[in-house]
Amino acid sequence: MKPIALILMLAGATTAGLVLGQVVAPSLQRAKAGSAASAPAATSATPATPATIVVAPTPTAPPAPSYREVSWDDLTPKDWDPLKQFREMNFGALSDSDPKAIALLQRMRETWDNAPTNIAMDGQNVRIAGYLVPLDETKDGLIQFLLVPYFGACIHTPPPPSNQIIEVRPKQPSKGYRPMDTVWVSGTLRTLRSETYMGASSYRMEAMRVEPYVRNSVDR
């Protein structure tokens, strides 16, 4: 693809959105038999001491984590503008053979591949929808993929800024998915940079669930 076409495609991609968006188990002890008023007559035998019965707590499974639904805008710092340093440039004045066009494309790519993250998202349990870009698969299913905000990213068009790409590692292999399928992923998000052959990502998620995308789906 020619440099100018790539530059315009990258610029347009930034505005593309996702079309689809108490167990109580105390120790028990028997009361000593009778009271002083109702105690039986004394005998020569020493009465036995009542046994103490301890009931063990009933084991319970830890509560399932809840996942807050977030959008792709939540992943970028509020004051970050991916095109800020390129707005004054006249792309129309550059030709595909112009070294300035090639240098501009490289500069834009480097800027986007090192896009800043929203540090408030680090360690958050979130749920987000996006398009799937396979990276690694076994006979049991996908074990690594990228999640991107718009159709074609990283496959048919250049990668978006790295803060708009999540590297996903499912807890269990995910079966039945194809490139660009739309999915919900739920898990713990980390601000962790990754370099893959399909693009650089600024986030990683250990996904507890990968589900087909359903509009207005309610997290169960």
C-alpha positions as CSV (number, residue, x, y, z in Angstrom):
1,M,0.0,0.0,0.0
2,K,1.3,3.5,-0.9
3,P,2.6,5.8,1.9
4,I,0.0,8.5,1.5
5,A,-2.9,5.9,1.4
6,L,-1.5,4.4,4.6
7,I,-1.2,7.8,6.3
8,L,-4.8,8.6,5.5
9,M,-6.0,5.2,6.6
10,L,-4.2,5.5,9.9
11,A,-5.7,8.9,10.5
12,G,-9.2,7.7,9.7
13,A,-8.8,4.7,11.9
14,T,-8.6,6.7,15.1
15,T,-12.1,7.9,14.7
16,A,-13.5,4.5,14.0
17,G,-15.5,3.1,16.9
18,L,-16.8,-0.4,17.7
19,V,-20.1,-0.7,15.9
20,L,-21.4,-3.5,17.3
21,G,-19.4,-1.1,22.6
22,Q,-21.9,-15.9,55.9
23,V,-21.3,-19.2,56.6
24,V,-21.4,-19.3,60.4
25,A,-20.1,-22.5,61.9
26,P,-19.1,-21.7,65.5
27,S,-17.8,-24.3,67.9
28,L,-20.6,-25.9,69.9
29,Q,-20.5,-27.2,73.4
30,R,-23.2,-29.1,75.3
31,A,-24.4,-27.6,78.5
32,K,-23.5,-29.6,81.6
33,A,-26.4,-31.8,82.5
34,G,-29.0,-30.3,84.9
35,S,-28.6,-27.5,87.3
36,A,-27.8,-27.4,91.0
37,A,-31.5,-27.3,91.9
38,S,-32.4,-30.3,89.7
39,A,-29.2,-32.3,90.1
40,P,-29.8,-36.0,90.9
41,A,-28.8,-37.3,94.3
42,A,-25.2,-37.9,94.8
43,T,-23.9,-41.4,94.3
44,S,-20.6,-43.0,94.9
45,A,-19.8,-42.9,91.1
46,T,-18.2,-39.8,89.5
47,P,-20.5,-38.5,86.6
48,A,-18.8,-38.5,83.2
49,T,-17.8,-35.1,81.7
50,P,-19.9,-34.2,78.7
51,A,-17.9,-34.3,75.4
52,T,-17.2,-31.2,73.4
53,I,-18.3,-31.3,69.8
54,V,-16.6,-29.0,67.4
55,V,-18.3,-28.4,64.0
56,A,-15.8,-27.5,61.2
57,P,-16.7,-24.6,59.0
58,T,-18.4,-25.6,55.8
59,P,-16.0,-25.0,52.9
60,T,-17.3,-22.5,50.4
61,A,-16.1,-21.4,46.9
62,P,-14.6,-17.9,46.6
63,P,-17.1,-15.4,45.2
64,A,-16.9,-15.0,41.4
65,P,-15.4,-11.6,40.4
66,S,-17.6,-9.0,38.8
67,Y,-16.5,-7.4,35.6
68,R,-17.2,-3.7,34.9
69,E,-18.1,-3.0,31.2
70,V,-15.8,-0.5,29.7
71,S,-15.3,1.1,26.3
72,W,-12.2,1.6,24.2
73,D,-12.2,5.3,25.1
74,D,-11.6,4.3,28.7
75,L,-8.2,2.9,27.7
76,T,-6.7,6.2,26.6
77,P,-5.6,9.1,28.8
78,K,-8.2,11.9,28.7
79,D,-5.8,14.5,27.3
80,W,-4.2,12.2,24.7
81,D,-4.7,13.1,21.0
82,P,-3.2,10.6,18.5
83,L,-3.1,13.2,15.7
84,K,-2.0,16.2,17.7
85,Q,1.5,16.5,16.1
86,F,0.2,15.7,12.6
87,R,-2.7,18.1,12.3
88,E,-0.7,21.0,10.7
89,M,0.6,18.8,8.0
90,N,-0.8,19.0,4.5
91,F,-1.0,15.3,3.4
92,G,-2.4,16.3,0.0
93,A,0.9,18.1,-0.9
94,L,2.9,15.0,-0.5
95,S,3.4,12.4,-3.2
96,D,3.9,8.7,-2.6
97,S,7.5,9.0,-3.8
98,D,8.3,11.9,-1.6
99,P,10.8,10.9,1.2
100,K,8.8,13.2,3.5
101,A,5.7,11.0,3.1
102,I,7.7,7.9,4.0
103,A,9.3,9.6,7.0
104,L,5.9,10.9,8.1
105,L,4.4,7.4,8.0
106,Q,7.3,6.0,10.0
107,R,7.0,8.8,12.6
108,M,3.2,8.2,12.9
109,R,3.7,4.5,13.3
110,E,6.4,5.0,16.0
111,T,4.1,7.4,17.9
112,W,1.2,5.1,17.8
113,D,3.2,2.0,18.7
114,N,4.2,3.8,21.9
115,A,0.9,5.3,22.8
116,P,0.3,6.1,26.5
117,T,-2.0,4.0,28.7
118,N,-4.6,4.9,31.2
119,I,-2.8,3.8,34.4
120,A,-6.1,3.8,36.3
121,M,-7.1,0.7,34.3
122,D,-4.2,-1.4,35.6
123,G,-5.5,-4.3,37.7
124,Q,-9.2,-3.6,36.9
125,N,-11.6,-6.5,36.4
126,V,-13.3,-5.4,33.1
127,R,-15.5,-6.6,30.3
128,I,-14.9,-5.2,26.8
129,A,-16.2,-6.0,23.3
130,G,-14.0,-6.0,20.2
131,Y,-12.8,-7.9,17.1
132,L,-10.5,-10.9,17.4
133,V,-7.1,-11.2,15.7
134,P,-5.7,-14.7,16.2
135,L,-2.1,-15.1,17.3
136,D,-1.5,-18.6,18.6
137,E,-3.8,-21.7,18.4
138,T,-3.6,-25.3,19.4
139,K,-5.9,-28.3,18.7
140,D,-7.9,-27.2,21.8
141,G,-8.5,-23.7,20.6
142,L,-7.0,-20.2,20.7
143,I,-4.5,-19.5,23.5
144,Q,-3.5,-16.0,22.4
145,F,-5.1,-13.3,20.4
146,L,-5.4,-9.5,20.0
147,L,-8.6,-7.6,20.6
148,V,-9.1,-4.5,18.5
149,P,-11.8,-1.9,18.3
150,Y,-12.8,-1.9,14.6
151,F,-13.1,-4.4,11.8
152,G,-10.0,-5.1,9.8
153,A,-7.4,-3.7,12.2
154,C,-4.1,-5.5,12.1
155,I,-5.3,-7.7,9.2
156,H,-6.7,-5.6,6.4
157,T,-5.5,-2.2,7.7
158,P,-2.5,-1.1,9.8
159,P,-2.7,-1.6,13.5
160,P,-4.4,1.2,15.6
161,P,-2.5,2.9,18.4
162,S,-1.1,0.4,20.9
163,N,-3.4,1.7,23.6
164,Q,-6.3,0.5,21.4
165,I,-5.0,-3.1,21.3
166,I,-5.3,-5.7,24.0
167,E,-3.2,-8.9,24.0
168,V,-5.6,-11.6,25.4
169,R,-4.5,-14.8,26.9
170,P,-7.6,-17.0,27.8
171,K,-7.5,-19.0,30.9
172,Q,-8.9,-21.9,28.8
173,P,-8.4,-22.3,25.1
174,S,-11.2,-20.7,23.1
175,K,-12.8,-22.8,20.4
176,G,-14.9,-21.9,17.4
177,Y,-13.6,-18.4,16.6
178,R,-12.3,-17.0,13.3
179,P,-10.4,-13.8,12.5
180,M,-12.4,-10.7,13.0
181,D,-15.2,-12.5,15.0
182,T,-16.7,-10.1,17.5
183,V,-16.4,-11.2,21.1
184,W,-16.8,-10.1,24.7
185,V,-13.7,-10.8,26.9
186,S,-13.8,-10.6,30.7
187,G,-10.7,-10.6,32.9
188,T,-8.1,-8.6,34.7
189,L,-6.5,-5.8,32.6
190,R,-2.8,-5.0,32.9
191,T,-0.9,-2.1,31.5
192,L,1.8,-4.4,30.0
193,R,3.4,-3.8,26.6
194,S,3.7,-6.6,24.1
195,E,5.2,-6.8,20.6
196,T,3.5,-9.3,18.3
197,Y,3.8,-10.0,14.6
198,M,0.3,-8.4,14.1
199,G,1.0,-5.2,16.1
200,A,2.2,-3.7,19.4
201,S,-0.2,-3.6,22.3
202,S,-0.1,-1.6,25.5
203,Y,-2.5,-3.8,27.5
204,R,-2.7,-7.5,28.4
205,M,-5.7,-9.4,29.8
206,E,-5.8,-12.8,31.4
207,A,-9.3,-13.6,30.2
208,M,-11.5,-15.6,32.4
209,R,-14.2,-15.7,29.7
210,V,-14.4,-15.3,26.0
211,E,-17.9,-15.1,24.6
212,P,-19.6,-14.3,21.3
213,Y,-20.7,-10.7,21.1
214,V,-24.3,-10.0,21.7
215,R,-25.6,-6.4,21.6
216,N,-26.7,-5.3,25.1
217,S,-25.6,-8.6,26.6
218,V,-25.8,-8.6,30.3
219,D,-22.8,-9.9,32.3
220,R,-23.8,-13.0,34.2
